Amino acid sequence: MFRRCCDRRPPLVIPPRSLHPRRVILSEAKDLNRSPLQLQTIQAGGPGLMGRQATTVPLVGNLMTCNVYFPYLMELNLAIHSATQILEEERRYPTVAYKVVKEPSSDKPHPLERIADSVDSLAAFQELRDNRGQNPRTVLKGDYRYQFQSSNYKLLVRLLGRIADTDRTPFLEAIATRMNDFPGCQKNERAFYPSWNKCTSEMPLVAEYVIRNGGREVFFEKLKSSPITPGMVILLLQLEDMIALNYSIFSESEYLILKTAVGELEKLALETFLYAKEHSYRAISPEWQQSGFDGGQVSYAIFERCGSIVELCRKAGFLHLESSLMEEVNLEINQDKYVVENFLEKLGFTKPLLTSLNEAERLNHPSASPLELKSSMGHLRSFLEHLHKEGIPRVCAKKKISPPADDKWGTELAFLRVNDVLSRQEEQLVVGLYAVISDEAVHPLIARREYARLSRNVLIEYALLFLRKLEKLQGSACGPR
């Protein structure tokens, strides 16, 4: 809202809420006889803000003080500094937790229903406590569901939305780098799970945040090369929770990568433990001498946790296989998906395209919630859009023609039809598929399983058709026939 010093009339321009307010003083208008309302633009700038043109605002009277809203992107260094503040707070006062998810009940539940809900909650927490006490742990697939919660996680997500797309990967890498910090934790007499030897850490939040926001490859690489630290013990405890309580968070292929990374860390932990046992933990490095932590105890704890995670990876891989077989998914379509992946790689399509397809597959599992199915179909639509977008330059290069006038979905689809890449019937098929995904998943609040399965299967077969057309056009043999 505009705050005026000289005029109380309501403003004509309301800035969007998503833009950033900054207080400015606008000088008097040069020619007040032309109009009582004058429009003028100003330039914004400041610490941490990239210079942006402000929204146009009305000048009324000789002088006005107002809040002007500027669209801005936060500089990477400032974003990393802000994230560091959040993570330092998390180390001292952890917010990471897994809570029991309750099914929505009636507006006025009967007192007996409330008692039953309380009993169920106690049983769920007891089940979780028992599972955490196991070594190795196993995946929970009972009557209870658990959901990740963290107030500081929400702050980091908001921070990610304020940086440029090109800065997302460096930002996630900077956060993941904290996995190398020593000791990576601090003493906390009020420590609760996940904690170790009355120490709390920001490492569980680092793992949850990087994994859930597109940085899985970064996480796997950092984990594989991480040093032995007390903070790493707490991170591994959280990683056990992630898999045991929500195994579908990783795909089958990602579990293989994770298992390899954890195996490297397990090997290093065993070597460190044996060295510390022979030479004393103080001989490991000067850091251990100053920290007061027992290197042998830490390395053995990491070794144990790694063994538990390896078993969880095996179990989760089996559950993925079991789900696909019990769901009676068309095995031929599954095979075609692998062929599509092969084509995308050998034809030189970008890695995010394949990532979006795999993410859609990960979210579309037998126990997926309607919101997960909606997200899965959203990834399918993005995959379809970018499949055409990345395929068109190859068509232009081979046929020596100009690209479409713009990058809109309809324009690109018409371009493929006019240039004989798609037939009229194939164009109509794609239009229908796009409409189904949009109308049944992207626009509504939730999605139904039948539409998610239909969209996934049809999209895979269409992608295979389209990629084989490109292969034929380019005259190269890449991928099984």
C-alpha positions in Angstrom: 0.0 0.0 0.0 1.2 3.5 -0.8 1.6 5.9 2.1 1.2 9.6 1.1 2.4 12.7 2.8 0.4 15.3 0.9 -2.6 13.5 -0.7 -5.0 11.0 0.9 -6.7 9.9 -2.3 -6.4 6.1 -2.9 -3.5 5.1 -5.3 -4.2 4.0 -8.8 -1.4 1.5 -8.9 -1.3 -1.4 -6.5 2.1 -3.3 -6.6 2.1 -7.1 -6.5 2.6 -8.6 -3.1 5.5 -10.7 -4.4 7.6 -7.6 -5.1 10.0 -6.2 -2.5 9.1 -2.9 -0.7 11.7 -0.2 -0.2 11.0 3.3 1.2 11.9 6.1 -1.2 11.2 9.9 -1.4 10.2 11.2 -4.8 11.1 14.7 -5.7 8.4 17.2 -6.8 7.1 17.0 -10.3 8.4 19.5 -12.8 5.1 20.5 -14.4 2.2 20.1 -12.0 -0.2 21.9 -14.4 -0.2 19.0 -16.8 -2.1 16.6 -14.5 -2.7 16.1 -10.8 -1.3 12.5 -11.3 2.1 12.0 -12.9 3.8 8.7 -13.6 7.5 8.3 -13.1 9.9 5.4 -12.8 12.9 5.3 -10.6 15.9 2.9 -10.2 16.5 0.7 -7.3 19.7 -0.7 -5.8 21.3 -1.5 -2.6 23.3 -4.1 -0.6 22.5 -7.6 -1.9 20.0 -6.4 -4.5 20.6 -6.5 -8.2 19.6 -3.2 -9.8 16.1 -3.4 -11.1 13.6 -0.9 -12.6 10.9 -0.2 -10.1 7.2 -0.5 -10.7 5.6 2.7 -12.0 4.1 4.8 -9.2 1.8 7.9 -9.2 3.2 11.3 -8.1 0.7 13.4 -6.3 1.4 16.9 -5.1 4.8 18.4 -4.7 6.3 15.6 -2.6 5.5 12.0 -1.8 7.0 9.4 0.4 5.9 5.8 -0.3 6.8 2.2 -0.3 7.8 1.2 -3.9 8.0 -2.6 -4.7 11.0 -3.8 -6.6 11.3 -7.2 -8.2 14.8 -8.4 -7.2 17.0 -11.4 -7.0 19.3 -11.9 -4.1 23.0 -12.1 -4.9 24.6 -15.6 -4.4 27.0 -14.5 -1.7 24.3 -12.8 0.4 22.1 -15.9 0.0 24.9 -18.2 1.2 25.5 -15.9 4.1 21.8 -16.0 5.1 21.7 -19.7 4.8 24.8 -19.9 7.1 22.9 -18.0 9.7 19.9 -20.4 9.5 22.2 -23.4 9.7 24.0 -22.0 12.7 20.7 -21.6 14.4 19.7 -25.1 13.5 22.9 -26.5 15.1 22.0 -24.9 18.4 18.2 -25.3 18.3 17.3 -28.1 15.9 13.9 -28.1 14.3 14.1 -31.3 12.2 11.6 -33.9 13.1 9.3 -36.6 11.6 5.7 -36.3 12.8 2.8 -38.8 12.6 0.4 -38.0 9.7 -3.2 -38.3 10.8 -6.0 -38.8 8.4 -8.5 -35.9 8.5 -11.5 -36.5 10.7 -14.9 -35.0 11.0 -15.3 -31.4 12.3 -16.7 -32.5 15.6 -15.2 -35.9 16.4 -16.8 -38.1 19.0 -14.9 -38.2 22.3 -14.2 -41.9 21.8 -12.7 -41.0 18.4 -10.4 -38.6 20.1 -9.3 -41.2 22.5 -8.7 -43.7 19.6 -6.6 -41.0 17.8 -4.5 -40.5 20.9 -3.9 -44.2 21.3 -3.0 -44.5 17.6 -0.5 -41.6 17.9 1.2 -43.2 20.9 1.4 -46.5 19.1 2.9 -44.8 16.0 5.6 -43.0 18.2 6.3 -46.3 19.9 6.7 -48.0 16.5 9.1 -45.3 15.4 11.1 -45.5 18.6 11.4 -49.3 18.3 12.5 -48.9 14.7 15.2 -46.4 15.6 16.6 -48.7 18.2 17.2 -51.5 15.6 20.5 -52.1 14.0 20.2 -52.5 11.1 16.9 -50.7 10.7 14.2 -51.6 8.2 11.7 -49.8 6.2 8.4 -49.1 8.0 5.4 -50.1 6.0 2.7 -50.3 8.6 -0.6 -48.4 9.2 1.2 -45.2 10.2 2.7 -42.5 8.0 5.4 -40.0 9.0 6.0 -36.6 7.5 9.2 -34.5 7.6 8.8 -31.1 9.4 11.2 -28.2 10.1 10.7 -24.5 10.5 14.3 -23.7 9.4 13.8 -25.9 6.3 11.0 -23.6 5.3 13.2 -20.6 5.6 15.8 -22.2 3.4 13.2 -23.0 0.8 12.1 -19.3 0.8 15.7 -18.3 0.4 16.1 -20.6 -2.6 13.2 -18.9 -4.3 15.0 -15.5 -4.1 18.0 -16.4 -6.1 18.5 -16.7 -9.9 18.0 -20.2 -11.5 21.7 -20.2 -12.5 22.7 -19.8 -8.9 20.7 -22.7 -7.6 23.4 -25.4 -8.1 26.2 -23.3 -6.6 23.9 -22.4 -3.7 23.1 -26.1 -2.9 26.8 -27.0 -3.3 27.7 -24.3 -0.7 25.2 -25.7 1.7 26.4 -29.3 1.1 30.0 -28.3 1.7 29.1 -28.0 5.4 29.2 -31.9 5.4 33.0 -31.4 5.4 33.0 -29.2 8.6 34.7 -30.4 11.7 33.3 -31.3 14.2 30.0 -30.4 12.6 28.0 -30.4 15.9 28.0 -29.0 19.4 27.1 -30.1 22.9 23.5 -29.7 23.8 22.1 -31.0 27.1 18.6 -30.8 25.7 19.4 -32.9 22.6 16.7 -35.0 21.1 16.6 -37.3 18.1 18.5 -37.0 15.8 21.5 -36.4 18.1 24.6 -38.3 19.3 26.3 -38.3 22.7 24.3 -35.2 23.6 25.4 -33.4 20.5 23.1 -31.7 18.0 23.9 -30.6 14.4 22.6 -28.8 11.3 23.7 -31.8 9.2 20.2 -33.5 9.2 18.7 -30.2 7.8 21.5 -30.0 5.2 20.7 -33.6 4.0 17.0 -33.1 3.9 17.3 -29.7 2.2 19.8 -30.6 -0.5 18.1 -33.9 -1.3 14.6 -32.5 -1.5 15.5 -29.4 -3.7 17.3 -30.9 -6.7 20.7 -31.5 -5.2 20.8 -35.3 -4.9 23.9 -35.7 -7.1 25.6 -33.0 -5.1 24.7 -34.8 -1.9 25.9 -38.2 -3.2 29.3 -36.7 -4.2 29.8 -34.9 -0.9 28.8 -38.0 1.0 31.3 -40.2 -0.8 34.2 -37.8 -0.1 33.1 -36.7 3.4 35.6 -36.9 6.3 35.0 -38.7 9.6 33.3 -36.2 11.9 30.9 -36.3 14.8 28.4 -34.3 12.7 28.4 -37.1 10.1 27.1 -39.6 12.7 24.0 -37.3 13.1 23.6 -36.9 9.4 23.5 -40.6 8.9 20.9 -41.0 11.6 18.7 -38.6 9.7 19.4 -40.4 6.4 18.2 -43.6 8.1 15.0 -41.9 9.0 14.5 -40.6 5.4 14.7 -44.1 4.0 12.9 -46.0 6.8 10.0 -43.7 6.9 9.7 -42.7 3.2 11.7 -45.1 1.0 10.1 -43.7 -2.2 12.2 -40.5 -1.7 14.9 -42.2 -3.9 14.5 -44.1 -7.1 15.9 -47.6 -7.7 18.9 -46.1 -9.6 19.5 -43.5 -6.9 19.7 -46.2 -4.2 22.5 -47.9 -6.1 24.4 -44.6 -6.2 23.7 -44.0 -2.5 24.8 -47.5 -1.6 28.1 -46.9 -3.4 28.7 -43.5 -1.6 27.9 -45.0 1.8 30.2 -47.9 1.1 33.1 -45.5 0.5 32.3 -43.8 3.8 32.0 -47.1 5.6 35.4 -48.2 4.3 37.0 -44.9 5.5 35.3 -45.2 8.9 36.7 -48.7 9.4 40.2 -47.6 8.4 40.0 -44.7 10.8 38.8 -46.9 13.6 41.6 -49.4 13.2 44.2 -46.6 13.0 42.7 -44.9 16.2 42.7 -48.3 18.0 46.4 -48.8 17.3 47.7 -45.2 17.6 45.1 -43.5 19.8 42.4 -41.2 18.4 44.5 -38.1 19.2 47.0 -39.2 16.4 44.3 -39.0 13.7 44.7 -35.2 13.3 45.3 -32.0 15.3 41.6 -31.3 15.1 40.8 -34.4 17.2 43.2 -33.4 19.9 41.5 -30.0 20.3 37.9 -31.1 20.0 37.8 -33.6 22.9 35.9 -36.2 20.8 37.0 -39.8 20.7 38.0 -40.5 17.1 37.7 -44.2 17.5 34.2 -43.9 19.0 33.1 -41.6 16.2 34.5 -43.7 13.4 32.9 -46.9 14.8 29.5 -45.1 15.1 29.8 -44.0 11.5 30.8 -47.6 10.5 27.7 -49.0 12.2 25.3 -46.4 10.7 26.7 -47.0 7.2 26.0 -50.7 7.6 22.4 -50.0 8.5 22.0 -47.7 5.6 23.4 -50.2 3.1 20.7 -52.7 4.4 18.0 -50.0 4.1 19.1 -49.4 0.5 18.8 -53.1 -0.3 15.3 -53.3 1.3 14.1 -50.1 -0.5 15.3 -51.4 -3.8 13.3 -54.6 -3.2 10.2 -52.6 -2.3 10.5 -50.6 -5.5 10.6 -53.9 -7.4 7.7 -55.4 -5.4 5.6 -52.3 -6.0 6.1 -52.4 -9.7 5.2 -56.0 -10.0 2.2 -55.9 -7.6 0.9 -52.8 -9.4 0.9 -54.9 -12.6 2.6 -52.2 -14.6 3.0 -53.0 -18.2 6.5 -54.4 -18.4 6.8 -53.5 -22.1 6.2 -49.8 -21.2 8.8 -50.1 -18.5 11.3 -51.4 -21.0 10.4 -48.6 -23.4 11.2 -46.1 -20.7 14.8 -47.5 -20.5 15.0 -47.1 -24.3 13.8 -43.5 -24.0 16.6 -42.9 -21.5 19.1 -44.4 -23.9 17.9 -42.2 -26.7 18.0 -39.0 -24.6 21.6 -39.7 -23.6 22.9 -40.6 -27.0 21.0 -37.9 -28.9 22.6 -35.3 -26.6 19.5 -34.1 -24.7 20.2 -32.2 -21.5 20.4 -34.0 -18.2 17.5 -32.1 -16.5 15.2 -33.5 -19.1 15.9 -37.1 -17.9 15.9 -35.9 -14.3 12.3 -34.6 -14.7 11.2 -38.0 -16.1 12.8 -39.9 -13.3 11.3 -37.5 -10.7 7.9 -38.1 -12.2 8.5 -41.8 -11.9 9.7 -41.6 -8.3 6.5 -39.7 -7.2 4.2 -42.1 -9.0 4.3 -45.1 -6.6 1.6 -47.3 -5.3 1.3 -45.5 -1.9 1.6 -42.0 -3.4 -0.7 -39.3 -2.1 -2.9 -37.3 -4.5 -0.5 -34.4 -4.0 2.5 -36.5 -5.0 0.6 -37.7 -8.1 -0.2 -34.1 -9.0 3.5 -33.3 -8.7 4.4 -36.3 -10.8 2.1 -35.2 -13.6 3.5 -31.7 -13.4 7.0 -33.2 -14.1 5.5 -35.2 -17.0 4.1 -32.0 -18.6 7.5 -30.3 -18.2 9.2 -33.2 -19.8 6.8 -33.1 -22.8 7.3 -29.4 -23.2 11.1 -29.5 -23.1 11.3 -32.7 -25.2 9.9 -30.6 -28.1 11.9 -27.5 -27.2 15.2 -29.4 -27.3 14.3 -31.5 -30.3 13.4 -28.5 -32.6 17.0 -27.2 -32.9 18.0 -30.6 -34.3 15.2 -30.5 -36.8 16.2 -26.9 -37.9 19.9 -28.0 -38.3 19.0 -31.0 -40.4 16.4 -29.4 -42.6 18.2 -26.0 -42.7 15.1 -24.1 -41.7 14.5 -21.2 -39.3 13.2 -21.9 -35.8 9.6 -21.1 -34.8 8.6 -17.5 -34.1 8.4 -18.1 -30.4 8.9 -20.8 -27.7 5.2 -21.2 -26.8 3.9 -24.8 -26.6 1.3 -24.3 -29.4 3.8 -22.6 -31.8 6.4 -25.3 -31.3 3.8 -28.1 -31.8 2.6 -26.5 -35.0 6.2 -26.1 -36.2 6.7 -29.9 -35.9 3.5 -30.6 -37.8 4.2 -28.1 -40.6 7.7 -29.5 -41.1 6.5 -33.1 -41.3 8.0 -34.3 -38.1 4.6 -35.1 -36.7 1.5 -36.2 -38.7 -1.9 -34.5 -38.1 -3.1 -37.5 -36.1 0.1 -37.5 -33.9 -0.3 -33.8 -33.3 -3.9 -34.3 -32.2 -2.7 -37.1 -29.8 -0.1 -34.8 -28.2 -2.7 -32.0 -27.9 -5.0 -34.4 -26.1 -2.3 -35.8 -23.8 -1.2 -32.2 -22.9 -4.8 -31.3 -22.1 -5.4 -34.4 -20.0 -2.3 -33.7 -17.9 -3.2 -30.0 -17.5 -6.9 -30.4 -16.8 -6.6 -33.4 -14.5 -3.4 -32.6 -12.5 -1.7 -29.2 -13.1 -4.8 -27.0 -12.7 -6.7 -29.0 -10.0 -5.4 -29.2 -6.4 -4.9 -33.0 -6.5 -4.6 -35.8 -9.1 -6.2 -39.2 -9.4 -4.1 -42.4 -9.8 -5.8 -43.5 -13.0 -4.9 -40.2 -14.8 -1.3 -40.4 -13.4 -0.8 -43.9 -14.8 -2.5 -43.1 -18.1 -0.4 -40.0 -18.6 2.8 -41.7 -17.7 2.3 -44.6 -20.0 1.1 -42.6 -23.1 3.9 -40.1 -22.6 6.6 -42.8 -22.6 5.3 -44.3 -25.8 5.0 -40.9 -27.5 8.5 -39.9 -26.4 9.9 -43.1 -27.9 8.0 -42.3 -31.1 9.3 -38.8 -31.3 12.9 -39.7 -30.5 12.9 -42.4 -33.2 11.7 -39.8 -35.6 14.6 -37.6 -34.7 17.0 -40.6 -35.0 15.7 -41.3 -38.5 15.9 -37.6 -39.4 19.5 -37.4 -38.2 20.4 -40.6 -39.9 22.1 -42.1 -36.8 21.6 -45.3 -35.0 21.4 -44.7 -31.3 19.3 -46.9 -29.3 17.6 -50.3 -29.7 15.0 -50.8 -32.2 
